[in-house]
Amino acid sequence: MLKLYYAPGTCAVASHIALEEAGADYTTERLDFKTNQQNSPDYLAINPKGRVPSLVTDRGVLTETPAMLAYIAQVFPNAKLAPLDDVFALAQAQSFNSYLCSTVHVAHAHKLRGARWATEETSFADMKRMIPKSMGACFALIEQKMLRGPWVMGEQYTICDPYLYTLSLWLEGDGVDIKVTPKVADHFKRMSERPAVRKVTDTHKA
């Protein structure tokens, strides 16, 4: 059985939704970031990075959302969460998820995780002021060039969709009006109506 470690408000939402959509047999454990549980010896033995999500499998622990999403799609092929029979299309899905991980998530992280990149308080304030611009630019690109509609990859719902939805959840707090990207807004609404998404978001409420 799979086990997902998560914390509310994190990118773990994406992998959790994918597990639900796949019909996987899994359990979850919620970490308390307020007590720094992610850096406890017990959890660091599972994930030395001290971050979530972590997915415990019968072959070991997986970390990093794109890898976990790809794993779920391939372990549960009947769920059709990725174009597994099309090498190029699968690479395109991986490319989209890599952009969310390496660029969009990092832009968001500058709001609360400035200490990863600087030490001066003035630098932290400057980073925070940039969040609406940097996140807005990321989602403008997604809107104009990457989101095909109605789903990220077009007609097929894939592992890209819960990931985009998860990062879209952060837009309001980042000072970005989702309405300026109507395709993203429609995707967000469409995702919000899925039973798996409703179940997971209820679980992740603080």
C-alpha positions in Angstrom: 0.0 0.0 0.0 1.1 3.5 -0.8 1.5 6.2 1.9 1.4 9.9 1.3 2.9 12.4 3.7 1.4 15.9 3.2 0.7 19.2 4.9 -2.1 21.6 4.2 -1.5 24.4 1.8 1.4 22.7 0.0 1.9 21.2 -3.4 1.1 17.8 -1.9 -2.5 18.5 -3.0 -1.6 17.5 -6.5 -0.3 14.0 -5.8 -3.1 13.4 -3.4 -5.7 14.3 -6.1 -3.8 12.0 -8.5 -4.0 9.1 -6.1 -7.7 9.6 -5.7 -8.3 9.9 -9.4 -6.3 6.7 -10.0 -8.4 4.8 -7.5 -5.2 3.9 -5.6 -5.1 2.0 -2.3 -3.2 4.4 -0.1 -3.1 6.0 3.3 -2.0 9.5 4.4 -0.2 11.1 7.2 -0.5 14.8 7.9 2.5 16.7 9.1 2.2 19.8 11.3 4.5 22.5 9.9 3.7 24.8 12.9 5.6 22.4 15.2 8.3 21.9 12.5 7.3 18.2 12.2 8.8 18.1 8.7 12.3 18.4 10.3 11.7 15.8 13.0 14.2 12.9 13.1 11.4 10.5 12.2 10.3 12.4 9.1 13.9 13.2 8.0 14.5 9.5 8.0 11.8 9.3 5.4 12.6 12.4 3.4 16.0 14.1 4.3 14.9 17.2 2.4 12.4 17.9 5.2 9.6 18.8 2.7 6.4 17.4 1.5 5.0 15.5 -0.3 6.7 12.1 0.2 5.2 8.9 -1.2 6.2 5.7 0.4 6.1 2.7 -2.1 7.0 -0.9 -1.8 10.3 0.0 -3.5 11.2 3.0 -1.5 10.3 6.7 -1.0 9.6 9.1 -3.9 9.8 12.8 -3.5 9.3 15.8 -5.9 5.8 16.3 -7.4 6.6 15.7 -11.1 8.2 12.3 -10.3 5.4 11.3 -8.0 2.7 12.2 -10.5 4.5 10.3 -13.3 4.8 7.3 -11.0 1.1 7.3 -10.2 0.1 7.6 -13.8 2.3 4.7 -14.8 1.4 2.4 -11.9 -2.3 2.9 -12.6 -2.5 3.0 -16.4 -6.2 2.2 -16.5 -6.9 5.6 -14.9 -5.4 7.2 -18.1 -3.7 10.0 -16.2 -1.0 10.4 -18.9 -0.6 9.7 -22.6 1.5 6.6 -21.9 1.3 5.3 -25.4 2.7 8.5 -27.0 6.3 9.3 -26.1 6.2 12.9 -27.3 2.9 13.7 -25.6 4.2 12.2 -22.4 7.3 14.4 -22.6 5.1 17.4 -23.2 3.2 16.6 -20.0 6.5 16.2 -18.1 7.7 19.5 -19.6 4.6 21.3 -18.2 4.9 19.8 -14.8 8.6 20.6 -14.7 7.8 24.2 -15.4 5.3 24.3 -12.5 7.9 22.8 -10.2 11.1 24.7 -11.3 9.6 28.1 -12.1 6.1 28.7 -10.8 6.5 27.1 -7.4 9.9 28.8 -6.9 8.3 32.2 -7.8 5.7 31.6 -5.1 8.2 30.4 -2.6 9.9 33.8 -2.6 7.0 35.1 -0.5 7.6 33.0 2.6 10.9 31.3 1.9 13.1 34.3 1.2 15.8 33.0 3.6 16.7 30.4 1.0 18.1 33.2 -1.2 19.0 36.1 1.0 19.7 37.2 4.5 18.7 40.9 4.6 15.2 41.8 5.8 15.0 44.4 3.0 15.6 41.7 0.5 12.7 39.7 1.9 10.4 42.7 1.5 11.6 43.2 -2.1 10.9 39.5 -2.9 7.4 39.8 -1.5 6.7 42.9 -3.6 7.7 40.9 -6.7 5.3 38.0 -6.1 2.2 39.4 -7.9 4.4 40.3 -10.9 6.3 37.1 -11.1 3.4 34.8 -10.5 1.2 36.9 -12.8 3.8 36.5 -15.6 4.0 32.7 -15.0 0.2 32.3 -15.3 0.0 34.6 -18.3 2.4 32.3 -20.1 0.4 29.3 -19.1 -2.8 31.0 -20.3 -1.4 32.1 -23.6 0.9 29.3 -24.6 0.6 26.2 -22.5 -3.0 25.5 -21.4 -4.8 23.9 -24.4 -8.2 23.6 -22.8 -10.5 22.3 -21.5 -7.6 20.4 -19.8 -3.9 21.2 -19.9 -3.1 18.7 -22.6 -6.4 19.2 -24.4 -9.3 16.8 -24.3 -7.6 14.3 -22.0 -7.4 14.9 -18.2 -3.9 14.2 -17.1 -1.5 14.5 -14.1 -0.9 18.1 -15.3 -4.3 19.1 -14.2 -4.2 18.5 -10.5 -0.8 20.2 -10.4 -2.0 23.3 -12.2 -5.0 23.4 -9.9 -2.8 23.2 -6.8 -0.7 26.1 -7.8 -3.8 28.1 -8.9 -5.0 27.8 -5.3 -2.1 30.1 -4.3 -2.9 32.9 -6.7 -5.3 34.9 -4.5 -2.8 34.9 -1.6 -0.1 35.9 -4.1 -2.0 39.0 -5.2 -3.0 37.7 -8.6 -6.6 37.9 -9.9 -7.3 34.6 -11.6 -10.0 36.3 -13.7 -7.3 38.0 -15.8 -6.5 34.5 -17.1 -9.9 33.2 -18.2 -8.7 29.8 -19.4 -7.0 29.2 -16.1 -10.1 30.4 -14.2 -12.3 28.0 -16.2 -9.8 25.2 -15.5 -9.8 26.0 -11.8 -13.7 25.9 -11.7 -13.8 22.6 -13.7 -11.3 21.0 -11.4 -13.1 22.2 -8.3 -16.2 20.3 -9.4 -14.5 16.9 -9.6 -15.3 14.5 -6.7 -11.7 13.6 -6.1 -10.7 17.2 -5.9 -13.5 18.0 -3.4 -12.5 15.1 -1.3 -8.8 16.0 -1.2 -9.4 19.7 -0.6 -11.7 18.9 2.4 -8.9 16.7 3.8 -6.3 19.5 3.5 -8.3 22.2 5.2 -6.3 23.6 8.0 
